[in-house]
Amino acid sequence: MSEYANKKTRGAFIAAVFAMQGFGILTVGIVSIIVSNAFDHAYKAPPYSVDPKASLVPQADYVWRIILMFGALPAALTYYWRSKMPETTRYTTLVENNAKQAAVDMSKVLQVNLQSEKGNIKEEKVIER
């Protein structure tokens, strides 16, 4: 995203990305407390000091699995959204040699009409001796 951002908002985009780490850590703590509380109320078990074997119900194994699934959801959504984003203009132009597609992608991102001067970019290969 920072490649598409202008100079004024690029720092804010990068700061927002790193700020999401803190929100993620806070969210996982809240989700863990909620899921653990739900299982504690659903499956009553005696304290460990009273009966060590009965204190851990078999359903408690699902607690960490549910918490892990909550954590995998944002990653899956990020993967999906990233697969729908266009490649950067630099990559499309220089690696794929398609300046026309790069202009189309940038016109979508910037919401302006852009046209490329050439359809494809040809690189000159330099032979080193």
TORLUMPA-714476 format. One record per residue: residue number from 0; residue in one letter; chain; x, y, z of N, C-alpha, C in turn. Coordinates in steps of 0.001 Angstrom, whole numbers. Layout:
<dolum k="NUM" r="A" c="A" n_east="X" n_north="Y" n_up="Z" ca_east="X" ca_north="Y" ca_up="Z" c_east="X" c_north="Y" c_up="Z"/>
...
This chain:
<dolum k="0" r="M" c="A" n_east="812" n_north="-1195" n_up="0" ca_east="0" ca_north="0" ca_up="0" c_east="854" c_north="1258" c_up="0"/>
<dolum k="1" r="S" c="A" n_east="2031" n_north="1202" n_up="607" ca_east="2823" ca_north="2423" ca_up="698" c_east="3321" c_north="2878" c_up="-672"/>
<dolum k="2" r="E" c="A" n_east="3404" n_north="1968" n_up="-1624" ca_east="3833" ca_north="2384" ca_up="-2956" c_east="2758" c_north="3219" c_up="-3644"/>
<dolum k="3" r="Y" c="A" n_east="1497" n_north="2958" n_up="-3357" ca_east="404" ca_north="3720" ca_up="-3955" c_east="143" c_north="5040" c_up="-3222"/>
<dolum k="4" r="A" c="A" n_east="638" n_north="5166" n_up="-1995" ca_east="347" ca_north="6351" ca_up="-1193" c_east="1220" c_north="7525" c_up="-1636"/>
<dolum k="5" r="N" c="A" n_east="680" n_north="8723" n_up="-1457" ca_east="1483" ca_north="9902" ca_up="-1758" c_east="2379" c_north="10214" c_up="-556"/>
<dolum k="6" r="K" c="A" n_east="3235" n_north="11211" n_up="-695" ca_east="4217" ca_north="11519" ca_up="347" c_east="3562" c_north="11946" c_up="1655"/>
<dolum k="7" r="K" c="A" n_east="2409" n_north="12579" n_up="1583" ca_east="1763" ca_north="13085" ca_up="2796" c_east="1142" c_north="11965" c_up="3629"/>
<dolum k="8" r="T" c="A" n_east="612" n_north="10931" n_up="2993" ca_east="-102" ca_north="9888" ca_up="3735" c_east="665" c_north="8577" c_up="3860"/>
<dolum k="9" r="R" c="A" n_east="1839" n_north="8472" n_up="3269" ca_east="2597" ca_north="7217" ca_up="3317" c_east="2955" c_north="6837" c_up="4747"/>
<dolum k="10" r="G" c="A" n_east="3409" n_north="7769" n_up="5536" ca_east="3764" ca_north="7489" ca_up="6925" c_east="2562" c_north="7049" c_up="7750"/>
<dolum k="11" r="A" c="A" n_east="1417" n_north="7647" n_up="7483" ca_east="199" ca_north="7263" ca_up="8212" c_east="-207" c_north="5831" c_up="7868"/>
<dolum k="12" r="F" c="A" n_east="-45" n_north="5439" n_up="6596" ca_east="-365" ca_north="4061" ca_up="6202" c_east="544" c_north="3070" c_up="6918"/>
<dolum k="13" r="I" c="A" n_east="1825" n_north="3368" n_up="6952" ca_east="2775" ca_north="2459" ca_up="7600" c_east="2519" c_north="2403" c_up="9102"/>
<dolum k="14" r="A" c="A" n_east="2225" n_north="3533" n_up="9721" ca_east="1915" ca_north="3558" ca_up="11154" c_east="637" c_north="2773" c_up="11451"/>
<dolum k="15" r="A" c="A" n_east="-344" n_north="2857" n_up="10567" ca_east="-1594" ca_north="2123" ca_up="10772" c_east="-1360" c_north="616" c_up="10716"/>
<dolum k="16" r="V" c="A" n_east="-482" n_north="189" n_up="9825" ca_east="-182" ca_north="-1241" ca_up="9730" c_east="440" c_north="-1735" c_up="11029"/>
<dolum k="17" r="F" c="A" n_east="1405" n_north="-1008" n_up="11563" ca_east="2048" ca_north="-1438" ca_up="12800" c_east="1136" c_north="-1266" c_up="14002"/>
<dolum k="18" r="A" c="A" n_east="204" n_north="-332" n_up="13967" ca_east="-743" ca_north="-162" ca_up="15071" c_east="-1697" c_north="-1341" c_up="15146"/>
<dolum k="19" r="M" c="A" n_east="-1956" n_north="-1977" n_up="14026" ca_east="-2861" ca_north="-3129" ca_up="14022" c_east="-2301" c_north="-4300" c_up="14819"/>
<dolum k="20" r="Q" c="A" n_east="-979" n_north="-4361" n_up="14988" ca_east="-393" ca_north="-5422" ca_up="15813" c_east="-881" c_north="-5297" c_up="17260"/>
<dolum k="21" r="G" c="A" n_east="-908" n_north="-4083" n_up="17760" ca_east="-1399" ca_north="-3860" ca_up="19120" c_east="-2864" c_north="-4215" c_up="19270"/>
<dolum k="22" r="F" c="A" n_east="-3663" n_north="-3833" n_up="18281" ca_east="-5082" ca_north="-4196" ca_up="18321" c_east="-5264" c_north="-5707" c_up="18252"/>
<dolum k="23" r="G" c="A" n_east="-4425" n_north="-6377" n_up="17495" ca_east="-4502" ca_north="-7833" ca_up="17401" c_east="-4172" c_north="-8505" c_up="18721"/>
<dolum k="24" r="I" c="A" n_east="-3151" n_north="-8007" n_up="19398" ca_east="-2779" ca_north="-8574" ca_up="20703" c_east="-3889" c_north="-8342" c_up="21714"/>
<dolum k="25" r="L" c="A" n_east="-4482" n_north="-7171" n_up="21698" ca_east="-5596" ca_north="-6873" ca_up="22602" c_east="-6806" c_north="-7755" c_up="22291"/>
<dolum k="26" r="T" c="A" n_east="-7091" n_north="-7917" n_up="21008" ca_east="-8247" ca_north="-8721" ca_up="20595" c_east="-8077" c_north="-10184" c_up="20974"/>
<dolum k="27" r="V" c="A" n_east="-6883" n_north="-10737" n_up="20789" ca_east="-6687" ca_north="-12150" ca_up="21126" c_east="-6843" c_north="-12382" c_up="22631"/>
<dolum k="28" r="G" c="A" n_east="-6455" n_north="-11414" n_up="23438" ca_east="-6664" ca_north="-11552" ca_up="24878" c_east="-8142" c_north="-11573" c_up="25228"/>
<dolum k="29" r="I" c="A" n_east="-8908" n_north="-10694" n_up="24600" ca_east="-10352" ca_north="-10637" ca_up="24846" c_east="-11043" c_north="-11914" c_up="24367"/>
<dolum k="30" r="V" c="A" n_east="-10683" n_north="-12375" n_up="23178" ca_east="-11276" ca_north="-13605" ca_up="22638" c_east="-10940" c_north="-14794" c_up="23532"/>
<dolum k="31" r="S" c="A" n_east="-9706" n_north="-14866" n_up="24012" ca_east="-9305" ca_north="-15971" ca_up="24885" c_east="-10103" c_north="-15983" c_up="26182"/>
<dolum k="32" r="I" c="A" n_east="-10315" n_north="-14817" n_up="26756" ca_east="-11091" ca_north="-14742" ca_up="27997" c_east="-12533" c_north="-15163" c_up="27751"/>
<dolum k="33" r="I" c="A" n_east="-13118" n_north="-14700" n_up="26656" ca_east="-14524" ca_north="-15032" ca_up="26358" c_east="-14696" c_north="-16522" c_up="26112"/>
<dolum k="34" r="V" c="A" n_east="-13815" n_north="-17110" n_up="25286" ca_east="-13938" ca_north="-18547" ca_up="24976" c_east="-13682" c_north="-19382" c_up="26229"/>
<dolum k="35" r="S" c="A" n_east="-12678" n_north="-19029" n_up="27004" ca_east="-12384" ca_north="-19781" ca_up="28228" c_east="-13534" c_north="-19686" c_up="29221"/>
<dolum k="36" r="N" c="A" n_east="-14113" n_north="-18515" n_up="29370" ca_east="-15263" ca_north="-18344" ca_up="30262" c_east="-16463" c_north="-19145" c_up="29787"/>
<dolum k="37" r="A" c="A" n_east="-16703" n_north="-19144" n_up="28477" ca_east="-17842" ca_north="-19901" ca_up="27929" c_east="-17689" c_north="-21396" c_up="28222"/>
<dolum k="38" r="F" c="A" n_east="-16476" n_north="-21910" n_up="28038" ca_east="-16264" ca_north="-23335" ca_up="28320" c_east="-16308" c_north="-23624" c_up="29816"/>
<dolum k="39" r="D" c="A" n_east="-15871" n_north="-22686" n_up="30625" ca_east="-15916" ca_north="-22889" ca_up="32072" c_east="-17354" c_north="-22972" c_up="32562"/>
<dolum k="40" r="H" c="A" n_east="-18234" n_north="-22141" n_up="31989" ca_east="-19638" ca_north="-22177" ca_up="32397" c_east="-20377" c_north="-23367" c_up="31784"/>
<dolum k="41" r="A" c="A" n_east="-19977" n_north="-23792" n_up="30604" ca_east="-20669" ca_north="-24905" ca_up="29948" c_east="-20293" c_north="-26260" c_up="30546"/>
<dolum k="42" r="Y" c="A" n_east="-19043" n_north="-26423" n_up="30924" ca_east="-18561" ca_north="-27708" ca_up="31441" c_east="-17948" c_north="-27484" c_up="32817"/>
<dolum k="43" r="K" c="A" n_east="-18756" n_north="-27685" n_up="33839" ca_east="-18280" ca_north="-27497" ca_up="35203" c_east="-17338" c_north="-28636" c_up="35575"/>
<dolum k="44" r="A" c="A" n_east="-16222" n_north="-28271" n_up="36188" ca_east="-15238" ca_north="-29261" ca_up="36625" c_east="-14772" c_north="-28887" c_up="38024"/>
<dolum k="45" r="P" c="A" n_east="-14427" n_north="-29877" n_up="38835" ca_east="-13927" ca_north="-29565" ca_up="40188" c_east="-12525" c_north="-28948" c_up="40101"/>
<dolum k="46" r="P" c="A" n_east="-12114" n_north="-28221" n_up="41112" ca_east="-10756" ca_north="-27658" ca_up="41103" c_east="-9691" c_north="-28756" c_up="41087"/>
<dolum k="47" r="Y" c="A" n_east="-8498" n_north="-28408" n_up="40649" ca_east="-7398" ca_north="-29374" ca_up="40553" c_east="-7014" c_north="-29917" c_up="41920"/>
<dolum k="48" r="S" c="A" n_east="-7114" n_north="-29083" n_up="42933" ca_east="-6736" ca_north="-29516" ca_up="44290" c_east="-7695" c_north="-30580" c_up="44825"/>
<dolum k="49" r="V" c="A" n_east="-8928" n_north="-30593" n_up="44331" ca_east="-9914" ca_north="-31574" ca_up="44790" c_east="-9777" c_north="-32882" c_up="44017"/>
<dolum k="50" r="D" c="A" n_east="-9776" n_north="-32806" n_up="42679" ca_east="-9674" ca_north="-34010" ca_up="41843" c_east="-8853" c_north="-33677" c_up="40597"/>
<dolum k="51" r="P" c="A" n_east="-7569" n_north="-34026" n_up="40592" ca_east="-6707" ca_north="-33642" ca_up="39460" c_east="-7172" c_north="-34213" c_up="38116"/>
<dolum k="52" r="K" c="A" n_east="-7658" n_north="-35460" n_up="38108" ca_east="-8051" ca_north="-36070" ca_up="36827" c_east="-9355" c_north="-35496" c_up="36286"/>
<dolum k="53" r="A" c="A" n_east="-10283" n_north="-35208" n_up="37142" ca_east="-11584" ca_north="-34700" ca_up="36701" c_east="-11571" c_north="-33189" c_up="36464"/>
<dolum k="54" r="S" c="A" n_east="-10491" n_north="-32508" n_up="36863" ca_east="-10461" ca_north="-31055" ca_up="36720" c_east="-10307" c_north="-30609" c_up="35268"/>
<dolum k="55" r="L" c="A" n_east="-9840" n_north="-31494" n_up="34418" ca_east="-9670" ca_north="-31157" ca_up="33004" c_east="-10682" c_north="-31957" c_up="32187"/>
<dolum k="56" r="V" c="A" n_east="-11731" n_north="-31282" n_up="31746" ca_east="-12760" ca_north="-31970" ca_up="30965" c_east="-12248" c_north="-32197" c_up="29543"/>
<dolum k="57" r="P" c="A" n_east="-12696" n_north="-33256" n_up="28869" ca_east="-12210" ca_north="-33540" ca_up="27508" c_east="-12530" c_north="-32420" c_up="26514"/>
<dolum k="58" r="Q" c="A" n_east="-13601" n_north="-31663" n_up="26737" ca_east="-13976" ca_north="-30588" ca_up="25819" c_east="-13033" c_north="-29387" c_up="25911"/>
<dolum k="59" r="A" c="A" n_east="-12214" n_north="-29321" n_up="26955" ca_east="-11303" ca_north="-28187" ca_up="27120" c_east="-10259" c_north="-28138" c_up="26013"/>
<dolum k="60" r="D" c="A" n_east="-10053" n_north="-29239" n_up="25321" ca_east="-9102" ca_north="-29279" ca_up="24213" c_east="-9552" c_north="-28373" c_up="23063"/>
<dolum k="61" r="Y" c="A" n_east="-10839" n_north="-28117" n_up="22986" ca_east="-11359" ca_north="-27280" ca_up="21896" c_east="-11119" c_north="-25789" c_up="22126"/>
<dolum k="62" r="V" c="A" n_east="-10790" n_north="-25405" n_up="23354" ca_east="-10606" ca_north="-23982" ca_up="23661" c_east="-9491" c_north="-23388" c_up="22816"/>
<dolum k="63" r="W" c="A" n_east="-8317" n_north="-24008" n_up="22833" ca_east="-7201" ca_north="-23442" ca_up="22068" c_east="-7448" c_north="-23538" c_up="20571"/>
<dolum k="64" r="R" c="A" n_east="-8207" n_north="-24552" n_up="20132" ca_east="-8502" ca_north="-24672" ca_up="18695" c_east="-9419" c_north="-23534" c_up="18220"/>
<dolum k="65" r="I" c="A" n_east="-10406" n_north="-23203" n_up="19025" ca_east="-11320" ca_north="-22117" ca_up="18666" c_east="-10576" c_north="-20781" c_up="18661"/>
<dolum k="66" r="I" c="A" n_east="-9722" n_north="-20572" n_up="19650" ca_east="-8938" ca_north="-19332" ca_up="19695" c_east="-8016" c_north="-19248" c_up="18490"/>
<dolum k="67" r="L" c="A" n_east="-7407" n_north="-20336" n_up="18101" ca_east="-6535" ca_north="-20364" ca_up="16931" c_east="-7312" c_north="-20063" c_up="15656"/>
<dolum k="68" r="M" c="A" n_east="-8551" n_north="-20566" n_up="15559" ca_east="-9369" ca_north="-20279" ca_up="14375" c_east="-9724" c_north="-18799" c_up="14289"/>
<dolum k="69" r="F" c="A" n_east="-9974" n_north="-18169" n_up="15431" ca_east="-10237" ca_north="-16725" ca_up="15418" c_east="-9018" c_north="-15961" c_up="14902"/>
<dolum k="70" r="G" c="A" n_east="-7836" n_north="-16418" n_up="15258" ca_east="-6614" ca_north="-15772" ca_up="14790" c_east="-6337" c_north="-16025" c_up="13320"/>
<dolum k="71" r="A" c="A" n_east="-6797" n_north="-17150" n_up="12799" ca_east="-6562" ca_north="-17473" ca_up="11388" c_east="-7514" c_north="-16708" c_up="10472"/>
<dolum k="72" r="L" c="A" n_east="-8636" n_north="-16256" n_up="10989" ca_east="-9619" ca_north="-15551" ca_up="10167" c_east="-9069" c_north="-14255" c_up="9559"/>
<dolum k="73" r="P" c="A" n_east="-8435" n_north="-13354" n_up="10336" ca_east="-7876" ca_north="-12151" ca_up="9705" c_east="-6790" c_north="-12463" c_up="8675"/>
<dolum k="74" r="A" c="A" n_east="-5990" n_north="-13497" n_up="8939" ca_east="-4955" ca_north="-13872" ca_up="7974" c_east="-5570" c_north="-14362" c_up="6671"/>
<dolum k="75" r="A" c="A" n_east="-6635" n_north="-15144" n_up="6758" ca_east="-7306" ca_north="-15625" ca_up="5551" c_east="-7952" c_north="-14482" c_up="4777"/>
<dolum k="76" r="L" c="A" n_east="-8567" n_north="-13544" n_up="5486" ca_east="-9166" ca_north="-12388" ca_up="4818" c_east="-8102" c_north="-11510" c_up="4156"/>
<dolum k="77" r="T" c="A" n_east="-6964" n_north="-11338" n_up="4826" ca_east="-5869" ca_north="-10561" ca_up="4245" c_east="-5349" c_north="-11218" c_up="2983"/>
<dolum k="78" r="Y" c="A" n_east="-5197" n_north="-12528" n_up="3013" ca_east="-4737" ca_north="-13261" ca_up="1828" c_east="-5725" c_north="-13085" c_up="668"/>
<dolum k="79" r="Y" c="A" n_east="-7014" n_north="-13181" n_up="973" ca_east="-8030" ca_north="-13027" ca_up="-75" c_east="-8000" c_north="-11614" c_up="-664"/>
<dolum k="80" r="W" c="A" n_east="-7984" n_north="-10596" n_up="211" ca_east="-7988" ca_north="-9210" ca_up="-278" c_east="-6711" c_north="-8885" c_up="-1043"/>
<dolum k="81" r="R" c="A" n_east="-5587" n_north="-9421" n_up="-596" ca_east="-4324" ca_north="-9161" ca_up="-1279" c_east="-4310" c_north="-9813" c_up="-2656"/>
<dolum k="82" r="S" c="A" n_east="-4947" n_north="-10969" n_up="-2799" ca_east="-4995" ca_north="-11625" ca_up="-4108" c_east="-5869" c_north="-10849" c_up="-5095"/>
<dolum k="83" r="K" c="A" n_east="-6759" n_north="-10012" n_up="-4591" ca_east="-7619" ca_north="-9206" ca_up="-5460" c_east="-7001" c_north="-7859" c_up="-5824"/>
<dolum k="84" r="M" c="A" n_east="-5938" n_north="-7453" n_up="-5119" ca_east="-5289" ca_north="-6177" ca_up="-5408" c_east="-4444" c_north="-6283" c_up="-6674"/>
<dolum k="85" r="P" c="A" n_east="-4354" n_north="-5213" n_up="-7438" ca_east="-3479" ca_north="-5254" ca_up="-8619" c_east="-2014" c_north="-5224" c_up="-8197"/>
<dolum k="86" r="E" c="A" n_east="-1157" n_north="-5754" n_up="-9051" ca_east="277" ca_north="-5683" ca_up="-8801" c_east="724" c_north="-4228" c_up="-8863"/>
<dolum k="87" r="T" c="A" n_east="1869" n_north="-3955" n_up="-8300" ca_east="2370" ca_north="-2586" ca_up="-8342" c_east="2761" c_north="-2230" c_up="-9773"/>
<dolum k="88" r="T" c="A" n_east="2747" n_north="-957" n_up="-10037" ca_east="3056" ca_north="-472" ca_up="-11382" c_east="4485" c_north="-825" c_up="-11766"/>
<dolum k="89" r="R" c="A" n_east="5395" n_north="-681" n_up="-10850" ca_east="6794" ca_north="-977" ca_up="-11141" c_east="6968" c_north="-2439" c_up="-11548"/>
<dolum k="90" r="Y" c="A" n_east="6328" n_north="-3364" n_up="-10819" ca_east="6445" ca_north="-4781" ca_up="-11148" c_east="5820" c_north="-5074" c_up="-12508"/>
<dolum k="91" r="T" c="A" n_east="4615" n_north="-4546" n_up="-12738" ca_east="3924" ca_north="-4807" ca_up="-14002" c_east="4713" c_north="-4253" c_up="-15184"/>
<dolum k="92" r="T" c="A" n_east="5306" n_north="-3094" n_up="-15010" ca_east="6030" ca_north="-2470" ca_up="-16107" c_east="7375" c_north="-3141" c_up="-16354"/>
<dolum k="93" r="L" c="A" n_east="8157" n_north="-3323" n_up="-15314" ca_east="9525" ca_north="-3789" ca_up="-15498" c_east="9672" c_north="-5302" c_up="-15563"/>
<dolum k="94" r="V" c="A" n_east="8907" n_north="-6027" n_up="-14784" ca_east="9055" ca_north="-7484" ca_up="-14754" c_east="8158" c_north="-8151" c_up="-15790"/>
<dolum k="95" r="E" c="A" n_east="6900" n_north="-7739" n_up="-15826" ca_east="5974" ca_north="-8338" ca_up="-16794" c_east="6035" c_north="-7662" c_up="-18163"/>
<dolum k="96" r="N" c="A" n_east="6749" n_north="-6554" n_up="-18273" ca_east="6887" ca_north="-5805" ca_up="-19533" c_east="5535" c_north="-5421" c_up="-20122"/>
<dolum k="97" r="N" c="A" n_east="4647" n_north="-4914" n_up="-19291" ca_east="3311" ca_north="-4566" ca_up="-19752" c_east="2933" c_north="-3193" c_up="-19198"/>
<dolum k="98" r="A" c="A" n_east="3334" n_north="-2159" n_up="-19910" ca_east="3071" ca_north="-794" ca_up="-19463" c_east="1594" c_north="-441" c_up="-19593"/>
<dolum k="99" r="K" c="A" n_east="925" n_north="-1033" n_up="-20558" ca_east="-502" ca_north="-747" ca_up="-20743" c_east="-1304" c_north="-1231" c_up="-19533"/>
<dolum k="100" r="Q" c="A" n_east="-1026" n_north="-2441" n_up="-19065" ca_east="-1723" ca_north="-2968" ca_up="-17892" c_east="-1367" c_north="-2170" c_up="-16646"/>
<dolum k="101" r="A" c="A" n_east="-120" n_north="-1718" n_up="-16554" ca_east="298" ca_north="-895" ca_up="-15419" c_east="-487" c_north="409" c_up="-15386"/>
<dolum k="102" r="A" c="A" n_east="-719" n_north="1013" n_up="-16546" ca_east="-1492" ca_north="2254" ca_up="-16610" c_east="-2941" c_north="2003" c_up="-16205"/>
<dolum k="103" r="V" c="A" n_east="-3498" n_north="881" n_up="-16622" ca_east="-4879" ca_north="540" ca_up="-16264" c_east="-4991" c_north="338" c_up="-14748"/>
<dolum k="104" r="D" c="A" n_east="-4018" n_north="-391" n_up="-14164" ca_east="-4044" ca_north="-638" ca_up="-12722" c_east="-3907" c_north="659" c_up="-11919"/>
<dolum k="105" r="M" c="A" n_east="-2997" n_north="1514" n_up="-12338" ca_east="-2810" ca_north="2774" ca_up="-11618" c_east="-4010" c_north="3706" c_up="-11782"/>
<dolum k="106" r="S" c="A" n_east="-4670" n_north="3660" n_up="-12927" ca_east="-5851" ca_north="4503" ca_up="-13097" c_east="-6979" c_north="4046" c_up="-12172"/>
<dolum k="107" r="K" c="A" n_east="-7051" n_north="2732" n_up="-11892" ca_east="-8046" ca_north="2242" ca_up="-10936" c_east="-7708" c_north="2699" c_up="-9522"/>
<dolum k="108" r="V" c="A" n_east="-6427" n_north="2604" n_up="-9160" ca_east="-6011" ca_north="2950" ca_up="-7802" c_east="-6133" c_north="4452" c_up="-7556"/>
<dolum k="109" r="L" c="A" n_east="-5652" n_north="5254" n_up="-8500" ca_east="-5658" ca_north="6699" ca_up="-8334" c_east="-6975" c_north="7351" c_up="-8736"/>
<dolum k="110" r="Q" c="A" n_east="-7849" n_north="6592" n_up="-9387" ca_east="-9149" ca_north="7060" ca_up="-9862" c_east="-9003" c_north="8247" c_up="-10814"/>
<dolum k="111" r="V" c="A" n_east="-8060" n_north="8128" n_up="-11733" ca_east="-7861" ca_north="9099" ca_up="-12807" c_east="-7621" c_north="8320" c_up="-14100"/>
<dolum k="112" r="N" c="A" n_east="-7756" n_north="8995" n_up="-15226" ca_east="-7511" ca_north="8334" ca_up="-16499" c_east="-6044" c_north="8466" c_up="-16868"/>
<dolum k="113" r="L" c="A" n_east="-5376" n_north="7336" n_up="-17002" ca_east="-3975" ca_north="7294" ca_up="-17409" c_east="-3862" c_north="6446" c_up="-18659"/>
<dolum k="114" r="Q" c="A" n_east="-2942" n_north="6819" n_up="-19514" ca_east="-2687" ca_north="6018" ca_up="-20710" c_east="-1186" c_north="5835" c_up="-20846"/>
<dolum k="115" r="S" c="A" n_east="-791" n_north="4656" n_up="-21258" ca_east="632" ca_north="4403" ca_up="-21449" c_east="1038" c_north="4842" c_up="-22846"/>
<dolum k="116" r="E" c="A" n_east="2280" n_north="5268" n_up="-22964" ca_east="2772" ca_north="5697" ca_up="-24263" c_east="3188" c_north="4508" c_up="-25122"/>
<dolum k="117" r="K" c="A" n_east="3681" n_north="3461" n_up="-24465" ca_east="4084" ca_north="2258" ca_up="-25183" c_east="3319" c_north="1079" c_up="-24605"/>
<dolum k="118" r="G" c="A" n_east="3066" n_north="67" n_up="-25425" ca_east="2364" ca_north="-1120" ca_up="-24968" c_east="3243" c_north="-2023" c_up="-24138"/>
<dolum k="119" r="N" c="A" n_east="4480" n_north="-2209" n_up="-24550" ca_east="5394" ca_north="-3082" ca_up="-23830" c_east="6738" c_north="-2390" c_up="-23668"/>
<dolum k="120" r="I" c="A" n_east="7440" n_north="-2748" n_up="-22646" ca_east="8763" ca_north="-2196" ca_up="-22382" c_east="9785" c_north="-3257" c_up="-22761"/>
<dolum k="121" r="K" c="A" n_east="10764" n_north="-2887" n_up="-23534" ca_east="11829" ca_north="-3827" ca_up="-23891" c_east="13099" c_north="-3395" c_up="-23192"/>
<dolum k="122" r="E" c="A" n_east="13731" n_north="-4348" n_up="-22531" ca_east="14971" ca_north="-4047" ca_up="-21840" c_east="16146" c_north="-4358" c_up="-22759"/>
<dolum k="123" r="E" c="A" n_east="17128" n_north="-3510" n_up="-22719" ca_east="18344" ca_north="-3785" ca_up="-23454" c_east="19266" c_north="-4574" c_up="-22537"/>
<dolum k="124" r="K" c="A" n_east="19787" n_north="-5661" n_up="-23056" ca_east="20679" ca_north="-6489" ca_up="-22265" c_east="22112" c_north="-6071" c_up="-22534"/>
<dolum k="125" r="V" c="A" n_east="22821" n_north="-5856" n_up="-21455" ca_east="24204" ca_north="-5446" ca_up="-21564" c_east="25067" c_north="-6682" c_up="-21304"/>
<dolum k="126" r="I" c="A" n_east="25995" n_north="-6923" n_up="-22196" ca_east="26891" ca_north="-8061" ca_up="-22045" c_east="28159" c_north="-7572" c_up="-21374"/>
<dolum k="127" r="E" c="A" n_east="28461" n_north="-8134" n_up="-20209" ca_east="29668" ca_north="-7740" ca_up="-19502" c_east="30806" c_north="-8670" c_up="-19891"/>
<dolum k="128" r="R" c="A" n_east="31988" n_north="-8079" n_up="-20024" ca_east="33165" ca_north="-8901" ca_up="-20392" c_east="34196" c_north="-8813" c_up="-19336"/>
